Amino acid sequence: MKMLRGWRLPVVTACAAGLVPLMSAPGAAFAQVPAAAAPAASDPLPIDMLYALPSIAGTSPEAYVWSPDGKEVAFVWNDKGLRFRDLWVYSTVTGEKRRLTDEAAKLPADNWRQGIAQVEWLPGGRLAYVLGGRLYTVGADGASTPIADAHRHVHDLRRSPDGRYLAFVDGGPTDPSGHMYNPGGGLWVIDLAARGPVVARQVAAGGDRINVDRYRWAADGRSIAFVEMDSSAVRLYDLHYQLDDEERMERMTRPFPGDPTPKYRLGVVTVADGATRWMDRANPFDPIWNFGLSSNGRALFANTSDFLLKHHAVLVYDVASGKGQSFYSHHDPDRSDQNWQVEWAPGDKGLVILTDVDGYSQLYLQGRAGEKPRRLTTGKWDIASFTVDAAHGRLYFIANESHVADRQFYRVPVGGGKVERLSSGAGTHQPVYAPDFSRAADRFSNDNAPPELYLADLRRVAEPTRVTRSPLPAFDQQQWATVRYITFPSHVDGAPLVARLTLPRNYDPAKRYPLIVGSVYRDAVRNQWGGRTAHPTWGLDQTLAARGYMLLNVNIRGSWGQGRAHSQGLDAYGSLDVEDLESGVRHLVAQGMADPKRVGIWGSSYGGLMTLMSLYRKPDLYAVGIAGAPATNVWHAEPEQMRVMGEPTGADFPGRYEQQSPLYHTKGLKAPLMIIHGTKDRIVLYADTQAMMQRLIKDGKTFELVALPGSDHSWDTQSQDYTLFSFNKMVEFFDRYLTPGQ
């Protein structure tokens, strides 16, 4: 492994007894939290202060994109710590950063909208952006103009590689889960070279529960490959709930295990005339993980598999005929998760394939159909994704070679050879490359520093340029929690496990502390601000640590980053994943760090399932638990979960599903339990929580319910009121039973 000279490697420092070395905060090239005097012990970093607006941790820069000439970067951000993000542009020539829109100024400070969502560059230095589902353009003068005004649900905005067209999807699912009932979303293009009024032309139609799911431009901008998702045969579900003194109902598509799932068609449309050619697919229910047209637009690869992921296949289609040929295939009867990516090699000389067939997710080059792929990278670490630099014959990739919790970026020649590490500073790097790959716009954060945008010069040794400064001045005056990474063996099979450990304020190695395991989930060990960012629990974690709690996140089986055996090591929910959590507790107790009588656990969704199973099956291990939006009955899970649960057939069904469902294990509860659930949850049905409550009552168990009216699955992001209410309830509940400070 070669590192670009002059860039800093992470520093290793000594740690307390029983801990592996701590990965340092980044060097001067990245934001490091300055040392600050500790607040008085009576200042516990209260929830209300941490989640107030403007945010003390600032607002993260998002949606960063390079101009075609590579001289400017556009991004959305708020420099005052408010939620609403405006459009900004940074010049690599002058070093000037300027805000182009000022929509946030029109809204109250406690506005909960997140502002501009997507950005694309247009000819002449103008920019297109999406705000509230509508499409706008703005020039250097900051004057915004709505365009294609008839379209009110615009998303997936992309300019063609030649700069002539702007494409977008209008309509379709507006919920990230994609499970809302919808009238269909079609694909539209705007000819940016046309004179006169801006006109959007539909090139791929939607329909009743039929929409364009994804699309990719051809390199010459003449055609677009796209995936059409057809949910017309999927079960419709009516969701009833109360909000604002009204009874409401939403209809959504919601399949359950064993139900029909969406069908997928793969097509290529010619932009000039709208003619579409459909590719032949043996099974329309098979997922398509990614796809791409060759540089001449004549061939199309499809990276696909069967629904349960057991058979990975890459097909290459002749676009003119729609006929496909098997290019690569691999069968794995034990697989339950995927991390596959495929792209054309430079000059269309074969395909680059990301797969873990040899134990870890690495890059391979396959020149022709049926050939054995040639390995390009090697190591006991995983690659998350990659980008092809066709002009220079190089591959850029993101991997955790430096540490399980890290995400650094690297490059390697397409033909193989020395790997260069291009990023510095332990943490999570999220690069977007300039068109000529001379620079990278990199959003970086770690356990000590909130996300900021940097520009890295990839042509020479130089310190990255910091573009944003997000936290408020008060951020540097707080004593934030210390995070370490530990390793320990599984108490079941000895497998090595890694965990993220947040230490209590003024940690004393001679004391035992109350321990909270969570929030529990897969892929929960990450060196970035807030750890796992699916929920905004960074402030909750900081409050708990300041009050004297130790927090533990375990990279459970089924998680990415420790090789194939680890990521594919879970074959049933509430089994080995729950045991891995117990292994972490046992380790900290054995090290003299955690008080065995004061151990709590919490998690949401799948994490809620693990919380309940831990309480029900490990009644003497945990003293208290909080389950948010808990998946209590896997019969009502999404069909994709059958990749772990198994199909609802066979001699072991329904017993197999009952074994994985907390609903059937309520008799094991001994510890105090709090359940938090939104009544409009589309992913985990609130009715399932009600069914489990009925069983708990019948079994003579006590529990507390925090019901959030009209809240969706992400119950802690619905509104500031709900965030403050639910997190304060959690702190009070843990304090009541774990008595920190003793």
C-alpha positions in Angstrom: 0.0 0.0 0.0 1.6 3.3 -1.1 0.4 6.6 0.3 0.8 9.9 -1.6 3.9 11.5 0.0 3.4 14.4 2.3 -0.1 13.5 3.4 -0.6 12.6 7.1 -1.2 9.0 8.3 -3.4 8.6 11.3 -1.5 8.8 14.6 -1.7 6.0 17.1 -1.7 7.0 20.8 -1.7 5.0 24.0 -5.1 4.1 25.6 -6.5 3.0 28.9 -6.1 -0.6 29.9 -8.0 -3.1 27.8 -8.5 -0.9 24.8 -7.0 -1.0 21.4 -5.2 2.1 20.1 -7.3 5.1 19.5 -7.3 6.6 16.0 -6.5 10.2 16.3 -8.4 13.2 15.2 -7.3 14.5 11.8 -4.2 16.6 11.4 -4.0 20.3 10.5 -5.4 19.5 7.1 -8.8 18.8 8.6 -11.1 20.3 11.3 -9.9 19.3 14.7 -11.9 20.2 17.8 -9.8 22.6 19.9 -9.2 21.7 23.5 -11.6 23.5 25.8 -12.0 23.9 29.5 -14.5 21.3 30.8 -17.9 22.8 31.7 -19.0 22.5 35.3 -20.1 19.0 36.3 -23.6 20.4 36.7 -23.7 21.1 32.9 -24.9 17.8 31.3 -25.1 19.1 27.7 -28.9 19.1 27.9 -31.0 17.8 24.9 -32.8 21.1 24.5 -29.5 23.0 24.1 -28.0 20.5 21.7 -31.0 20.3 19.4 -31.9 24.0 19.5 -31.8 26.0 16.3 -29.4 27.3 15.2 -27.5 24.1 15.8 -24.4 24.2 17.9 -22.8 21.6 15.6 -23.7 23.5 12.5 -25.4 22.4 9.2 -23.6 19.9 7.1 -22.7 20.8 3.4 -24.6 18.5 1.0 -25.2 18.0 -2.8 -21.7 19.2 -3.8 -21.1 19.1 -7.6 -18.2 20.3 -9.9 -18.7 22.7 -12.7 -17.8 21.2 -16.2 -14.5 23.1 -16.3 -13.6 22.0 -12.8 -13.1 25.6 -11.6 -16.0 25.8 -9.2 -17.9 23.6 -6.8 -21.6 24.2 -6.0 -23.1 22.9 -2.8 -26.0 23.5 -0.4 -25.3 24.7 3.1 -26.4 27.0 5.9 -23.6 29.0 7.5 -25.7 30.0 10.5 -26.5 26.5 11.7 -30.1 26.6 10.6 -31.8 23.6 8.8 -32.7 25.3 5.6 -29.8 24.9 3.1 -29.2 27.6 0.4 -27.1 27.3 -2.7 -23.4 28.2 -2.5 -20.5 28.3 -5.0 -16.8 28.1 -4.3 -14.1 29.1 -6.8 -10.9 27.1 -7.0 -9.3 30.1 -8.9 -10.1 32.9 -6.5 -10.8 31.0 -3.3 -14.0 32.9 -2.9 -17.1 31.3 -1.4 -20.5 33.0 -2.1 -24.1 32.2 -1.4 -26.3 32.4 -4.6 -29.7 32.0 -3.0 -31.1 33.4 0.3 -34.3 31.5 0.7 -33.5 30.8 4.4 -33.8 34.5 5.2 -37.5 34.3 4.3 -38.3 31.7 6.9 -38.3 31.7 10.7 -35.3 30.4 12.5 -37.1 27.3 13.8 -38.1 26.3 10.3 -37.9 22.5 9.9 -37.6 22.4 6.1 -34.2 21.3 4.8 -34.1 23.6 1.8 -32.5 23.0 -1.6 -32.1 19.3 -2.3 -30.3 18.9 -5.6 -28.0 21.0 -7.8 -26.7 20.7 -11.4 -24.5 23.0 -13.5 -25.9 24.4 -16.8 -24.2 26.1 -19.7 -23.0 29.6 -19.2 -22.3 29.1 -15.5 -25.9 28.9 -14.5 -27.2 26.3 -12.0 -30.4 24.3 -11.7 -31.7 23.3 -8.4 -34.7 21.6 -6.8 -36.6 23.3 -3.9 -39.9 21.9 -2.6 -40.2 19.6 -5.6 -40.0 22.5 -8.1 -37.2 23.2 -10.5 -35.3 26.6 -10.6 -32.3 28.1 -12.3 -30.0 30.8 -10.9 -27.1 32.8 -12.3 -24.1 34.4 -10.8 -26.2 37.4 -10.0 -28.3 35.3 -7.6 -31.6 35.8 -9.5 -33.6 32.6 -9.4 -36.2 31.7 -12.0 -38.7 28.8 -11.9 -38.7 26.6 -15.0 -40.8 23.7 -16.1 -43.4 25.1 -13.7 -45.9 22.4 -14.4 -43.7 19.9 -12.6 -44.1 19.9 -8.9 -42.4 16.7 -7.8 -39.0 16.9 -9.4 -36.1 14.7 -8.2 -33.1 12.9 -9.6 -31.7 15.9 -11.5 -28.9 15.1 -14.0 -27.2 17.0 -16.8 -26.1 15.0 -19.9 -22.3 14.6 -20.3 -22.2 16.8 -23.3 -24.1 19.6 -21.4 -27.0 19.8 -23.9 -29.8 18.3 -21.8 -31.1 18.4 -18.3 -33.0 15.3 -17.2 -35.2 14.7 -14.2 -37.9 12.5 -12.8 -41.3 14.0 -12.0 -43.8 12.3 -9.7 -43.3 8.9 -8.3 -42.4 8.0 -4.8 -41.8 11.0 -2.5 -40.8 8.9 0.5 -37.2 7.5 0.6 -38.5 4.0 1.2 -40.3 4.1 -2.1 -43.4 2.4 -0.6 -45.9 5.2 -0.9 -48.8 4.8 -3.3 -48.1 7.0 -6.3 -49.5 7.9 -9.7 -46.2 7.1 -11.4 -43.1 9.1 -12.2 -41.9 9.7 -15.7 -38.5 10.7 -17.1 -38.3 14.2 -18.7 -35.6 16.1 -20.5 -35.0 19.8 -21.2 -33.0 20.8 -24.3 -30.7 23.5 -22.9 -29.6 24.5 -26.4 -33.2 25.2 -27.6 -34.3 28.8 -28.0 -37.5 30.2 -26.6 -39.4 29.2 -23.5 -38.0 26.2 -21.5 -40.0 23.1 -22.4 -39.6 19.7 -20.7 -40.3 16.7 -22.9 -41.2 13.3 -21.5 -39.0 10.5 -22.9 -40.1 7.7 -20.5 -43.7 7.5 -19.2 -44.9 6.6 -15.8 -48.3 5.2 -15.0 -50.5 3.9 -12.2 -47.8 2.8 -9.7 -45.3 2.6 -12.5 -42.3 4.9 -12.3 -38.7 5.5 -13.5 -36.7 4.2 -10.6 -33.1 5.1 -11.8 -31.4 6.3 -15.0 -27.9 6.9 -16.4 -26.9 9.0 -19.4 -24.8 7.6 -22.3 -21.4 9.2 -22.6 -22.4 11.0 -25.8 -25.6 12.3 -24.3 -27.8 10.8 -27.1 -29.5 8.1 -25.1 -30.4 7.2 -21.5 -30.5 3.8 -19.9 -33.2 3.5 -17.2 -35.0 1.1 -14.9 -38.8 1.1 -14.8 -40.3 -0.1 -11.6 -43.9 -1.6 -11.9 -45.7 -1.9 -8.5 -49.1 -2.4 -10.0 -49.4 -6.0 -8.7 -48.1 -5.1 -5.2 -50.4 -5.2 -2.2 -52.1 -1.9 -1.4 -52.3 -1.0 2.3 -54.5 1.7 3.9 -52.8 3.3 6.8 -55.1 5.1 9.3 -53.9 7.5 11.9 -54.8 10.6 13.9 -53.1 14.0 13.5 -54.3 17.6 14.4 -57.6 16.3 15.7 -58.3 14.6 12.3 -58.6 11.0 11.3 -56.4 10.5 8.3 -55.7 7.7 5.8 -52.8 7.1 3.4 -52.8 4.4 0.7 -49.4 2.9 0.0 -47.9 -0.1 -1.8 -46.7 -2.4 1.0 -45.7 -6.0 0.2 -45.1 -8.6 2.9 -42.9 -11.8 2.8 -44.4 -14.1 0.1 -46.3 -11.3 -1.6 -45.7 -10.2 -5.2 -42.9 -7.6 -5.4 -42.2 -4.9 -7.9 -41.2 -5.8 -11.4 -38.3 -4.1 -13.1 -37.7 -3.4 -16.8 -34.4 -2.2 -18.2 -34.7 0.1 -21.2 -32.7 2.5 -23.4 -34.4 5.6 -24.8 -33.1 7.7 -27.6 -33.4 11.3 -26.5 -34.0 12.8 -30.0 -37.1 10.7 -30.8 -38.1 9.1 -27.5 -37.8 5.6 -29.0 -37.3 2.9 -26.3 -35.7 -0.5 -26.7 -36.4 -2.9 -23.8 -33.8 -5.5 -22.8 -34.8 -9.1 -22.4 -34.9 -10.3 -18.8 -35.5 -13.8 -17.7 -37.1 -12.8 -14.4 -38.5 -9.2 -14.1 -38.6 -9.6 -10.3 -34.8 -9.9 -10.0 -33.2 -6.6 -8.7 -30.9 -4.6 -10.8 -28.0 -3.2 -8.6 -26.5 -1.0 -11.2 -26.2 -0.7 -15.0 -24.4 1.4 -17.6 -24.0 2.0 -21.3 -20.7 1.5 -23.2 -19.0 4.6 -24.5 -20.5 4.2 -27.9 -24.0 3.4 -26.5 -24.2 0.1 -28.3 -23.8 -2.2 -25.3 -25.4 -2.1 -21.8 -24.3 -4.1 -18.7 -26.7 -5.0 -16.0 -25.4 -6.0 -12.5 -28.2 -8.2 -11.1 -29.0 -11.2 -9.0 -32.0 -13.3 -7.9 -34.2 -11.8 -5.3 -32.6 -13.7 -2.4 -29.1 -12.8 -3.6 -27.8 -16.3 -4.0 -26.9 -16.0 -7.6 -24.9 -12.9 -8.7 -24.9 -12.3 -12.5 -23.6 -9.6 -14.8 -25.2 -9.5 -18.3 -24.1 -7.5 -21.3 -26.9 -6.6 -23.7 -26.8 -5.6 -27.4 -28.9 -2.4 -27.2 -30.2 -2.7 -30.8 -31.6 -6.2 -30.3 -32.2 -6.2 -26.5 -30.5 -9.6 -26.3 -28.3 -10.3 -23.4 -25.2 -12.5 -22.8 -23.9 -13.8 -19.5 -20.6 -12.1 -18.8 -20.0 -13.0 -15.1 -21.8 -15.2 -12.6 -21.2 -16.5 -9.1 -23.4 -18.7 -6.9 -23.3 -18.4 -3.1 -26.0 -20.3 -1.2 -25.1 -18.5 2.1 -25.3 -14.9 0.9 -27.7 -12.6 2.7 -26.3 -9.1 1.7 -24.7 -7.6 -1.3 -22.0 -5.0 -2.0 -21.6 -5.4 -5.7 -20.7 -2.7 -8.3 -19.8 -3.0 -11.9 -18.5 -0.4 -14.4 -17.1 -0.4 -17.9 -13.3 -0.4 -18.1 -11.6 2.4 -20.1 -12.2 1.9 -23.8 -15.0 -0.6 -23.0 -12.2 -3.2 -22.6 -14.2 -5.4 -20.3 -15.8 -4.7 -16.9 -14.5 -3.7 -13.5 -16.3 -5.8 -10.8 -16.5 -5.1 -7.1 -17.2 -8.4 -5.3 -16.2 -10.3 -2.1 -15.8 -13.8 -3.7 -12.4 -14.2 -2.3 -13.3 -13.1 1.3 -13.1 -9.3 1.1 -14.8 -6.7 -1.2 -12.1 -6.0 -3.8 -11.7 -4.9 -7.4 -11.4 -7.3 -10.4 -11.0 -6.8 -14.1 -12.7 -9.1 -16.6 -11.9 -8.6 -20.2 -14.4 -11.0 -21.9 -17.5 -12.9 -21.2 -16.7 -16.1 -19.2 -13.1 -15.2 -18.5 -11.8 -15.6 -15.0 -11.7 -12.1 -13.4 -8.2 -10.8 -12.6 -7.8 -9.3 -9.1 -6.6 -5.7 -9.0 -6.6 -5.0 -5.3 -5.7 -7.3 -2.3 -6.1 -6.9 1.4 -8.0 -7.9 4.5 -10.2 -4.8 4.2 -13.3 -3.9 2.2 -13.9 -1.5 -0.7 -17.3 0.3 -0.5 -17.5 1.8 -4.0 -15.3 2.9 -6.9 -15.2 5.4 -9.8 -13.5 4.9 -13.2 -11.2 7.6 -14.6 -11.2 6.5 -18.2 -9.0 9.3 -19.5 -6.1 8.4 -17.3 -6.8 4.6 -16.9 -7.2 4.7 -13.1 -9.8 3.5 -10.5 -10.6 5.6 -7.5 -12.2 3.8 -4.6 -13.4 4.2 -1.0 -12.2 1.6 1.5 -11.5 1.0 5.2 -7.9 -0.2 4.8 -6.7 2.0 7.6 -9.3 0.9 10.2 -12.7 -0.8 10.2 -14.4 2.4 11.1 -12.6 4.5 8.5 -13.6 5.5 5.0 -10.5 6.8 3.1 -10.2 7.2 -0.7 -7.5 5.7 -2.9 -6.5 5.1 -6.6 -5.0 2.3 -8.5 -4.2 1.8 -12.2 -6.9 -0.1 -14.1 -4.3 -2.8 -15.0 -3.4 -3.2 -11.3 -0.3 -2.0 -9.4 0.5 0.2 -6.5 -2.4 1.6 -4.5 -2.1 5.2 -3.5 -4.0 6.6 -0.5 -5.2 10.1 -1.3 -6.9 11.1 1.9 -5.6 12.0 5.3 -7.0 12.0 8.8 -8.9 9.2 10.5 -12.6 9.4 9.8 -15.1 9.3 7.0 -14.2 10.9 3.6 -16.9 11.3 0.9 -15.2 12.5 -2.2 -16.7 13.8 -5.5 -14.1 14.1 -8.2 -13.6 17.0 -10.7 -14.3 16.0 -14.3 -10.6 15.7 -15.0 -9.9 14.0 -11.7 -7.4 16.7 -10.8 -9.2 17.5 -7.5 -11.7 16.1 -5.1 -14.5 17.8 -3.2 -14.4 15.9 0.1 -17.0 16.0 2.8 -15.1 14.9 5.9 -16.0 14.3 9.5 -14.9 12.1 12.4 -15.8 11.4 16.0 -14.5 14.8 17.1 -15.5 17.1 14.2 -18.9 17.7 12.4 -19.0 17.4 8.6 -17.1 20.0 6.6 -16.3 20.4 2.9 -12.7 20.4 1.7 -11.0 20.5 -1.7 -8.1 18.1 -2.2 -5.6 18.6 -5.1 -4.8 15.1 -6.4 -2.0 16.2 -8.7 0.5 17.2 -6.1 1.3 17.1 -2.4 -0.7 19.9 -0.8 -2.9 20.4 2.2 -6.6 20.2 1.4 -8.4 23.5 1.4 -11.2 24.0 3.9 -14.3 25.4 2.3 -16.9 25.5 5.1 -16.9 26.3 8.8 -20.2 25.0 10.2 -20.3 24.8 14.0 -21.2 27.8 16.1 -18.5 29.4 18.2 -20.1 27.8 21.3 -19.1 24.4 19.9 -15.5 24.9 20.9 -16.4 25.8 24.4 -18.0 22.4 25.2 -16.3 19.2 26.5 -17.4 16.6 23.9 -17.2 12.9 24.5 -14.1 10.9 23.9 -14.6 7.9 21.5 -12.3 4.9 21.2 -12.4 1.6 19.2 -12.1 -1.7 20.9 -11.8 -5.3 19.8 -12.9 -8.5 21.5 -13.8 -12.0 20.7 -17.4 -13.4 20.3 -18.3 -15.4 23.4 -20.1 -17.8 21.0 -17.5 -18.7 18.3 -14.5 -16.5 19.1 -14.9 -14.4 15.9 -13.2 -11.0 16.2 -15.6 -8.1 16.9 -15.0 -4.4 16.7 -16.9 -1.7 18.6 -17.2 2.0 19.0 -16.9 3.0 22.7 -18.0 6.5 23.9 -16.5 7.2 27.3 -18.3 9.2 30.1 -17.2 12.7 30.9 -14.1 12.8 33.1 -13.6 9.0 32.7 -11.8 7.3 35.6 -10.4 3.9 34.7 -10.7 2.9 38.4 -14.5 3.2 38.3 -17.3 1.1 36.8 -19.9 3.0 34.8 -23.5 2.4 33.7 -23.4 1.1 30.1 -25.9 1.7 27.3 -25.6 -0.6 24.3 -26.8 1.4 21.3 -28.3 2.6 19.4 -27.9 -1.0 18.1 -28.1 -1.7 14.3 -25.9 -3.2 11.6 -23.1 -1.0 10.3 -23.2 1.0 13.5 -19.4 1.4 13.9 -18.3 4.4 11.9 -15.7 7.1 12.6 -17.8 10.1 11.7 -19.6 12.8 13.7 -22.5 11.1 15.4 -21.4 7.6 14.6 -24.4 6.1 12.8 -26.2 9.0 11.2 -29.5 7.4 10.1 -31.0 9.0 13.3 -29.8 12.4 14.7 -28.5 10.7 17.9 -25.2 12.6 18.1 -26.7 15.0 20.7 -28.4 12.2 22.6 -25.1 10.3 22.9 -23.3 13.5 24.0 -25.9 14.1 26.7 -25.7 10.6 28.0 -21.9 10.6 28.1 -22.0 13.9 29.9 -24.3 12.5 32.5 -21.9 9.6 33.2 -22.9 6.8 30.8 -20.6 4.7 28.7 -22.0 3.9 25.2 -21.2 0.9 23.1 -21.9 0.2 19.4 -20.9 -3.2 18.1 -20.1 -4.1 14.5 -22.5 -7.1 14.7 -22.6 -10.0 12.2 -24.3 -8.9 9.0 -22.3 -5.6 9.0 -20.0 -4.4 6.3 -16.3 -3.8 6.8 -14.8 -7.1 8.2 -14.9 -9.3 5.2 -17.4 -11.7 3.7 -17.5 -14.1 6.6 -18.7 -11.3 8.9 -21.1 -9.5 6.5 -22.7 -12.8 5.5 -22.6 -14.3 9.0 -26.2 -13.6 10.0 -28.8 -16.2 9.0 -31.6 -15.2 11.4 -32.6 -12.0 13.2 -32.4 -12.0 17.0 -29.7 -14.7 17.0 -26.0 -14.2 16.5 -26.5 -10.4 16.3 -27.9 -10.4 19.8 -25.0 -12.6 21.0 -22.5 -10.1 19.5 -24.0 -7.4 21.6 -23.7 -9.6 24.7 -20.0 -10.2 23.8 -19.4 -6.5 24.0 -21.1 -6.2 27.4 -19.1 -9.2 28.7 -15.9 -7.6 27.5 -16.4 -4.3 29.2 -17.5 -6.0 32.4 -14.4 -8.2 32.4 -12.2 -5.2 31.8 -13.7 -3.6 35.0 -15.2 -0.7 33.0 -19.0 -1.4 33.0 -21.2 -2.1 36.0 -22.9 -5.5 35.3 -26.0 -4.4 37.2 -26.4 -1.2 35.3 -26.6 -2.2 31.6 -29.2 -0.7 29.3 -29.9 -1.2 25.6 -31.8 0.7 22.9 -32.3 0.7 19.1 -34.9 1.5 16.5 -36.5 -0.5 13.6 -34.2 -3.6 13.3 -32.4 -2.1 16.3 -35.7 -2.2 18.1 -36.0 -5.9 17.2 -32.6 -6.6 18.7 -33.4 -4.5 21.8 -36.5 -6.6 22.4 -34.9 -9.9 21.7 -32.0 -8.9 24.0 -34.4 -8.1 26.8 -36.6 -11.2 26.3 -33.8 -13.7 25.8 -31.1 -12.1 28.1 -33.3 -11.1 31.0 -30.4 -11.1 33.5 -28.0 -9.1 31.3 -29.9 -5.9 30.8 -31.5 -3.7 33.5 -33.5 -1.5 31.1 -34.3 -1.1 27.4 -35.9 1.3 24.9 -37.3 0.0 21.6 -38.1 2.6 18.9 -40.4 1.6 16.0 -39.6 -2.1 16.8 -39.9 -4.8 14.2 -41.9 -7.1 16.4 -43.3 -9.5 13.8 -41.1 -10.4 10.8 -44.1 -11.8 9.0 -44.8 -8.1 8.3 -41.3 -7.2 7.3 -40.4 -6.1 3.8 -39.8 -9.0 1.4 -36.2 -8.1 1.1 -35.7 -9.2 4.7 -36.3 -12.8 3.5 -32.6 -12.7 2.5 -31.9 -13.2 6.2 -35.2 -14.6 7.5 -35.7 -17.2 4.8 -38.8 -17.6 2.7 -42.2 -18.3 4.4 -42.3 -21.9 3.2 -40.9 -25.2 4.2 -41.1 -27.6 7.2 -39.6 -25.0 9.6 -42.3 -22.4 8.8 -44.0 -20.7 10.6 -41.7 -21.7 13.5 -38.7 -20.0 11.9 -40.5 -16.7 11.7 -41.8 -17.0 15.3 -38.2 -17.6 16.5 -37.2 -14.3 14.9 -40.2 -12.2 16.1 -40.2 -10.5 19.5 -44.0 -10.8 19.4 -43.7 -14.5 20.4 -41.1 -14.0 23.2 -42.8 -11.5 25.5 -42.8 -13.9 28.5 -39.1 -13.4 28.9 -39.3 -9.7 29.8 -38.0 -8.8 33.3 -36.4 -5.3 32.8 -38.3 -2.0 32.5 -39.2 -1.4 28.8 -40.1 1.8 26.9 -41.6 1.6 23.4 -41.4 4.6 21.1 -43.4 4.5 17.9 -45.0 6.8 15.3 -48.6 6.1 14.5 -48.0 6.7 10.7 -45.1 4.3 10.3 -45.0 2.9 6.8 -42.1 0.5 7.4 -42.9 -1.1 10.7 -46.6 -1.0 11.3 -47.9 0.6 14.5 -50.5 -2.1 14.7 -47.6 -4.6 15.3 -46.6 -2.6 18.4 -50.2 -2.7 19.6 -50.3 -6.5 19.1 -47.1 -6.9 21.2 -48.5 -4.6 23.9 -51.6 -6.9 24.1 -49.3 -9.9 24.7 -47.3 -8.1 27.3 -50.4 -7.1 29.2 -51.7 -10.7 29.0 -48.3 -11.9 30.3 -48.5 -9.5 33.2 -45.6 -7.4 32.1 -45.3 -3.6 32.6 -44.0 -1.2 30.0 -44.2 2.5 28.9 -45.4 3.6 25.5 -44.4 6.9 23.9 -46.8 7.2 20.9 -46.0 10.0 18.4 -49.1 11.0 16.5 -48.7 11.2 12.8 -45.0 10.4 13.0 -43.4 8.2 10.3 -40.7 5.5 10.8 -38.0 8.1 11.5 -39.8 9.2 14.6 -36.9 11.4 15.8 -36.7 13.4 12.7 -40.3 14.3 12.3 -40.1 17.7 13.9 -38.0 19.5 16.5 -40.9 19.1 19.0 -40.8 15.3 18.5 -37.0 15.1 18.7 -36.9 17.0 22.0 -39.8 15.2 23.5 -38.7 11.6 22.7 -35.0 12.1 23.5 -35.8 13.8 26.8 -38.1 10.9 27.6 -35.3 8.5 26.9 -32.8 10.3 29.1 -35.2 10.4 32.0 -36.0 6.6 31.5 -32.4 5.6 31.5 -31.6 7.9 34.5 -34.5 6.3 36.5 -33.1 2.8 36.2 -29.3 3.1 35.7 -28.6 6.0 38.1 -25.6 7.6 36.5 -23.2 9.6 38.7 -22.9 6.9 41.4 
